[in-house]
Amino acid sequence: MIKNEIEFILNDELININNVDTNVSVLNYLRINKRLTGTKEGCASGDCGACTAIIAELKNNKLEYKAVNTCIMFLYSLHGKQLITVEHLSNTKLHPVQQSMVDNHGSQCGFCTPGFVMSMFGMYKDKVKPSNQNIDEYLAGNLCRCTGYNSIKKAAKKMYSYGRKDKFSKNENKIIKLLKKIKHNDILISKNNNKFYIPLNLKNLIKYIQNNKHYKFVTGGTDIALEVTKKNNTINSLIYLGNNKDLNYIKIKRNYINIGSATPINKIIPILKKYYPSFAEMFYRYGSTQIRNVASIGGNLGSASPIGDSLPALLALNAKLILQSKNQRLLGIKYFFKAYRKTALKNNEFIKEIRIPILKNHIFKCYKISKRIDDDISSLFVAYLIKLRNNIIIDVNIAYGGMDSIPNFAFKTQKYLIGKELNLKNIEKSKQIIEKDFNPLTDVRASSYYRKLVSKNLMDRLFLEINNNKVRI
């Protein structure tokens, strides 16, 4: 059965809705339709965090809280969730997070304050230890133009001293009961000749796309939503995959990490830390907590951006993709990218799963170069996979982003290095060969000269790091 409305909880009220345009963001719905103006618009691109709110989802009979950027989240993706805004944090008295911000002078002009409060509230509900590292991680997606960061960090460190339980702890059972009342059917919203489809499972998704054309998939919306917020385009048909249980999973099987294409990146990081720490660490710079809570590797692959950070890493690791239509096919990722933002996906076909091989006795390193450390698009990205035997390179993959129209290997450099000893002389020679592998363009992020220079310098960094911690077989 297909329903024509979504249900979600706004603060503590159960909402049924189907009369809003399918391209409307959560932020605009809050500010315009509900007059909840505490949530601010600063950038409309998920960069500043002024629009941060909290989503609560029911997982294993418990509520799981996560911060999101409402400016790039489509309204209808709220189906089956609770949305908590800054207005709901206090009633007769301030929430511990708010009180800590007041007492520690964490607010100056006040514009960014609601976003910071909500990100801190996400930390509070997740019971995150307020160490410098954790605060930097959870607040990296929030910008303060008054530069009041010291006071804000001080407030985050002291928030638990105002109480470790809040009204949300007391009302949790009530919210769980309300969420359980929401039936998880397929949803199809039609408004102003636009459509928003939410398939419950893989079977229904496959059936729908066989009978429809000219749709776009969305999971986190961290890329596609910019078509609306920045380019003022209208997306006529959206298929939301974030609620699809058959595309949200992580399984370790037969020496592969098998990841459903709609699995949020923050769910993947703990697994990657075990097998590929460098890959996991990269994701902390890929995007803020708000971005990683909803963005997926499947969406990153589908966009096929030559500067998509996960793509060179997956390429270097020889990942495989399960592509799904009526039937499935397995494709090595090196065959997936065809041209600028063009992939091997056929009509009515989508990425179902990403398979990352678990490779032992290999060295894997990846490096991101960008203008700022956190939450920025890469000027250059490189991933190395190397296998050594007695300090001889017996296998190597070097995959770059930002050096070509697609994520690509440094084929000539790889060919030269195989069979060579890993020493400074051969690294110096490989740096000369990289010049022949790529002819990068000059754009607003970096010049061609800069990209070539940095690609060479990263070879030195790789060599120095390996020499400090060699892996041999």
MOCORLIN-V221815 format. One record per residue. N is the residue number from 1. SS is DSSP state (H for helix, E for strand, - for the rest). PHI is phi in degrees with one decimal (999 if undefined). Layout:
# MOCORLIN-V221815
n,ss,phi
N,SS,PHI
N,SS,PHI
This chain:
# MOCORLIN-V221815
n,ss,phi
1,-,999
2,E,-103.2
3,E,-94.7
4,-,-113.1
5,-,-152.5
6,E,-103.0
7,E,-127.8
8,E,-153.6
9,E,-103.3
10,E,-98.4
11,-,60.6
12,-,-126.7
13,E,-111.0
14,E,-76.5
15,E,-112.7
16,E,-116.0
17,E,-150.2
18,-,-152.9
19,-,-106.4
20,-,-111.0
21,-,-56.5
22,-,-70.9
23,-,-95.2
24,-,-71.5
25,E,-84.0
26,H,-58.5
27,H,-59.4
28,H,-66.6
29,H,-62.8
30,H,-62.9
31,H,-77.5
32,H,-91.8
33,H,-80.4
34,-,-104.9
35,-,57.6
36,-,-95.1
37,-,-94.8
38,-,-64.7
39,-,-78.5
40,-,-104.1
41,-,-106.6
42,-,-112.3
43,-,-136.2
44,-,58.9
45,-,-141.1
46,-,78.6
47,-,-102.0
48,-,-101.3
49,-,82.8
50,-,-63.7
51,-,-94.6
52,E,-60.4
53,E,-133.9
54,E,-116.7
55,E,-102.6
56,E,-115.2
57,E,-122.1
58,E,-86.0
59,E,-131.1
60,-,53.7
61,-,67.1
62,E,-131.7
63,E,-89.0
64,E,-112.6
65,E,-99.8
66,E,-150.5
67,E,-78.6
68,E,-138.8
69,E,-89.4
70,H,-72.1
71,H,-70.3
72,H,-122.3
73,-,-115.2
74,E,-70.2
75,H,-53.4
76,H,-72.8
77,H,-76.0
78,H,-78.0
79,-,-53.9
80,-,81.8
81,-,-122.3
82,E,-105.6
83,E,-109.6
84,E,-111.0
85,-,-107.2
86,H,-62.3
87,H,-62.7
88,H,-90.2
89,-,-70.8
90,-,-126.1
91,-,-127.6
92,-,-80.9
93,-,-143.9
94,-,-68.3
95,-,-67.8
96,H,-50.1
97,H,-65.2
98,H,-65.7
99,H,-63.2
100,H,-65.5
101,H,-63.2
102,H,-65.5
103,H,-68.3
104,-,-105.6
105,-,57.3
106,-,-81.7
107,-,-115.4
108,-,-114.0
109,-,-69.0
110,-,93.4
111,-,-65.1
112,-,-84.1
113,H,-57.9
114,H,-57.8
115,H,-66.3
116,H,-62.6
117,H,-59.2
118,H,-70.7
119,H,-65.7
120,H,-66.5
121,H,-62.3
122,H,-61.2
123,H,-59.9
124,H,-60.1
125,H,-71.6
126,-,-85.3
127,-,56.5
128,-,-79.4
129,-,-63.6
130,-,-81.6
131,-,-78.8
132,H,-56.6
133,H,-64.1
134,H,-69.1
135,H,-64.1
136,H,-59.5
137,H,-67.7
138,H,-75.3
139,H,-105.1
140,-,-62.4
141,-,-90.3
142,-,-118.0
143,-,-107.6
144,-,-115.6
145,-,-76.1
146,-,-84.5
147,-,55.4
148,-,-95.7
149,H,-63.9
150,H,-61.1
151,H,-67.4
152,H,-66.5
153,H,-64.5
154,H,-62.9
155,H,-63.3
156,H,-64.5
157,H,-67.5
158,H,-103.1
159,H,-62.5
160,H,-72.1
161,H,-69.1
162,H,-95.8
163,-,124.0
164,-,-100.1
165,-,-125.9
166,-,-132.3
167,H,-65.3
168,H,-69.6
169,H,-63.2
170,H,-69.9
171,H,-94.2
172,H,-59.0
173,H,-63.7
174,H,-63.7
175,H,-67.4
176,H,-59.8
177,H,-63.9
178,H,-64.4
179,H,-65.3
180,H,-67.9
181,H,-73.5
182,-,-75.7
183,-,-82.8
184,-,-95.2
185,-,-97.2
186,E,-65.6
187,E,-121.0
188,E,-133.7
189,E,-101.5
190,E,-121.3
191,E,-151.4
192,-,53.7
193,-,66.4
194,E,-109.3
195,E,-128.9
196,E,-135.7
197,E,-112.5
198,E,-120.4
199,-,-80.6
200,-,-73.0
201,-,-143.2
202,H,-67.0
203,H,-57.8
204,H,-68.2
205,H,-62.4
206,H,-60.1
207,H,-62.8
208,H,-65.9
209,H,-72.7
210,H,-70.5
211,-,-110.1
212,-,-137.0
213,-,-133.1
214,-,58.9
215,-,-106.5
216,E,-130.1
217,E,-83.6
218,E,-142.7
219,-,-116.8
220,-,-90.0
221,-,77.5
222,-,-70.2
223,-,-114.9
224,-,-68.2
225,-,-64.1
226,H,-66.4
227,H,-58.9
228,H,-87.8
229,H,-75.7
230,-,-107.8
231,-,-104.1
232,-,57.6
233,-,-84.2
234,-,-110.4
235,-,-98.7
236,-,-72.0
237,E,-142.6
238,E,-117.5
239,E,-117.4
240,E,-91.1
241,-,-101.8
242,-,-63.3
243,-,-98.4
244,-,-82.4
245,H,-64.5
246,H,-82.9
247,H,-119.5
248,-,-125.9
249,-,-166.8
250,E,-135.2
251,E,-133.8
252,E,-98.4
253,E,-151.9
254,-,52.1
255,-,60.9
256,E,-131.6
257,E,-92.3
258,E,-99.5
259,E,-121.5
260,E,-63.3
261,-,-64.7
262,-,-100.8
263,-,-70.3
264,E,-61.6
265,H,-59.8
266,H,-63.7
267,H,-78.0
268,H,-85.5
269,H,-53.2
270,H,-59.3
271,H,-70.8
272,H,-64.3
273,H,-58.2
274,H,-72.5
275,H,-103.7
276,-,-138.7
277,H,-55.8
278,H,-64.6
279,H,-64.7
280,H,-61.5
281,H,-62.9
282,H,-58.4
283,H,-66.3
284,H,-68.0
285,H,-98.3
286,H,-60.5
287,-,-169.4
288,-,-71.0
289,H,-55.9
290,H,-59.3
291,H,-70.7
292,H,-66.5
293,-,-69.3
294,-,-126.4
295,-,-69.3
296,E,-128.8
297,H,-65.0
298,H,-58.8
299,H,-67.2
300,H,-62.3
301,H,-66.8
302,H,-63.3
303,H,-71.0
304,-,55.6
305,-,-70.3
306,-,-67.7
307,-,-115.9
308,-,-70.7
309,H,-63.5
310,H,-74.8
311,H,-68.4
312,H,-62.4
313,H,-63.5
314,H,-65.5
315,H,-64.3
316,H,-62.7
317,-,-84.9
318,-,57.2
319,-,-64.9
320,E,-121.8
321,E,-122.1
322,E,-96.5
323,E,-100.1
324,E,-120.9
325,-,-136.6
326,-,-63.8
327,-,-119.7
328,E,-103.6
329,E,-142.0
330,E,-101.2
331,E,-134.2
332,E,-65.4
333,H,-63.1
334,H,-67.3
335,H,-99.4
336,-,-81.1
337,E,-89.8
338,E,-104.9
339,E,-161.0
340,-,-54.6
341,-,55.7
342,E,-117.9
343,E,-127.0
344,-,-82.7
345,-,-63.1
346,-,-90.3
347,-,-58.8
348,-,58.1
349,-,-129.3
350,E,-143.8
351,E,-81.2
352,E,-92.6
353,E,-149.6
354,E,-112.7
355,E,-114.4
356,E,-104.9
357,E,-66.3
358,-,-91.4
359,-,-102.9
360,-,-94.6
361,-,60.6
362,-,-120.8
363,E,-107.6
364,E,-124.2
365,E,-136.5
366,E,-139.0
367,E,-133.7
368,E,-112.8
369,E,-114.6
370,-,-147.9
371,-,-69.7
372,-,-126.5
373,-,-68.7
374,-,-98.5
375,-,54.6
376,-,-136.0
377,-,-78.1
378,-,-70.2
379,-,-83.0
380,E,-158.1
381,E,-139.1
382,E,-139.7
383,E,-128.1
384,E,-118.2
385,E,-125.7
386,E,-130.4
387,E,-121.7
388,E,-113.9
389,E,-136.3
390,-,54.3
391,-,68.5
392,E,-99.8
393,E,-78.3
394,E,-96.2
395,E,-159.4
396,E,-155.8
397,E,-121.7
398,E,-128.1
399,E,-117.4
400,E,-114.1
401,E,-117.5
402,-,85.8
403,-,-110.3
404,-,-150.6
405,-,-73.4
406,-,-135.8
407,-,-60.4
408,E,-150.2
409,E,-80.1
410,-,-88.5
411,H,-59.9
412,H,-67.7
413,H,-66.1
414,H,-59.9
415,H,-61.7
416,H,-65.4
417,H,-73.3
418,-,-64.3
419,-,90.2
420,-,-93.5
421,E,-73.5
422,-,-80.7
423,-,-141.1
424,H,-63.7
425,H,-60.2
426,H,-72.7
427,H,-64.9
428,H,-61.7
429,H,-66.5
430,H,-63.4
431,H,-64.9
432,H,-71.3
433,H,-73.4
434,H,-55.6
435,H,-56.4
436,H,-85.8
437,H,-78.3
438,-,-137.5
439,-,-130.0
440,-,-66.2
441,-,-85.5
442,-,-104.0
443,-,-142.8
444,-,-67.6
445,-,-89.5
446,-,-169.8
447,-,-86.4
448,H,-60.4
449,H,-59.9
450,H,-61.4
451,H,-62.9
452,H,-65.5
453,H,-62.3
454,H,-67.3
455,H,-60.7
456,H,-73.1
457,H,-60.5
458,H,-68.8
459,H,-64.5
460,H,-62.5
461,H,-61.2
462,H,-58.1
463,H,-59.8
464,H,-65.5
465,H,-69.6
466,H,-65.5
467,H,-64.1
468,H,-79.9
469,-,-153.1
470,-,-74.7
471,-,-116.0
472,-,-126.9
473,-,-128.4
